[in-house]
Amino acid sequence: MSEDYDNDDLDAVDPLVLPLDAWHRTRGARMVEFAGYQMPVQYEGIIAEHTWTRENAGLFDVSHMGQLEVSGEGVVAALEALLPGDFAALKPGRQRYSLLLNEAGGVIDDLMVTNRGDHFYVVVNGATKWDDIGHLREHLPDEITLTHLDEHALLALQGPKAAEALGRLGLVPAFDGMPALADLKFMQAGPFLWDGRPLGVSRSGYTGEDGFEISVRGEDVAALADALCAQPEVKPIGLGARDSLRLEAGLPLYGHDLNEETDPISADLGFAISKRRRSEGGFLGAETVLARLAEGTSARRVGLALEGRQAAREGAQVMQGDQQVGQVTSGGFSPSLQRPIAMAYVDAALAAPGTALDIDVRGKRLSATVVPMPFVPHRYHR
Amino acid sequence: MSRYFSKDHEWIDVDGDTGTVGITDYAQGQLGDITFVELPAVGQAVKKGESVSVVDSVKAASDVYTPVSGEVTDANPALADAPELVNADAETGGWLFRIKLADAGELGDLMDEAAYKDYVDGL
């Protein structure tokens, strides 16, 4: 590839293939390009898959995401220089949501960090992983080792019957004294063995349901996916339902609801700035983020519930009278609520639940109300 | 009655000077679960190729282009409460609107069923 290529030529680069590619096709998936990979967008249909996950258990292939290991002398301080979380207080076997920030406090990515005892395990978004790795390499001190687990796949098993289904596979803790799978609570993690094969399991996900994310070697993932889908509660679920599920759960999607122009406070992700870090600062972007925490922000990410059935999508203008007061960053029809919902950034003065606003959709005004998120209650195993 | 197809995946059944328009089964399959259909107003004058309706699926909103010019005489009332009818029954009960043709000569630009099938097979 030469740098003379224009964007059209870049788009023409063949998407990469993930370890489960043939597995998805065999099960009738419709494949699309996403984050540079061929990914399953749906199998039997988005609404059916969405509902199945809310009622049973859905298996998602999220192997496009970046899995990283960070280790070395002083790794906690090194992570804390780049992320606003309290990683000194994150115990082994615990996971935390965090944000990779730039100097101006803009969000480079959102990610999950797990303390695995001898290293930290970090999962980043697929579309941003190469930039994230570049950013981390640039900013982490030389004595910190960053390893990209690019031969590992990542599965998510989500839904109220996920624990029952995964429980039947007989995973054993990799070390004595570790909690059993059934004893893991939301945002806890550990190494397990399945039939001798190593798995990194965390009780977390992106749907608002109870469930697990399972890091697995590429050569083992098809067997694991088969074993999971052999359980009567489990069906494979595509990216389409993953998006409608996370939207109902009020979880932002990077590249849509978050980007380098948004700061964590406007994005309503202040919980990711740990208490100690608020008083001490010392992370990239701290100056802006702490100022916004103290002074407030001009805009805020909110949830909107729409009247009628027509959806408002990314880019739609949020209006009050003739004034534009915000913009939709993601939106669609909620299969669980049977009505359209959206996330938008609106003027902070209009961010209170109950505020009536309009959304301009193709020249038509749709009535909407600011509502608290999640739209559909979380059902995490706490 | 004759049925014609457009490259934009609309079908039109023509009976005298009245046409009934919908999207094809292929189109509904591509769109996935349909959650809302915005229909043209009865009495609206429309030009061939103009976007006159919007079909919203869980994934995206898609324009529906009228395959002929004329005046809209009817819109499918069943779709307000049951837009999923377009998925279940795209080429019969899931019709979108009826139109009084302004120029039957425009039908010559459309495909018959066999030509449309070849067209879809080539996509």
Interface residues (C-beta under 8 A of the other chain):
Chain A: V41 Q42 G45 I46 I47 A48 H50 G240 S244 G308 R309 Q310 A311 R313 G332 F333 P335 P340 R362 K364
Chain B: G32 D33 T35 F36 E38 V54 D56 V58 K59 A60 A61 P83
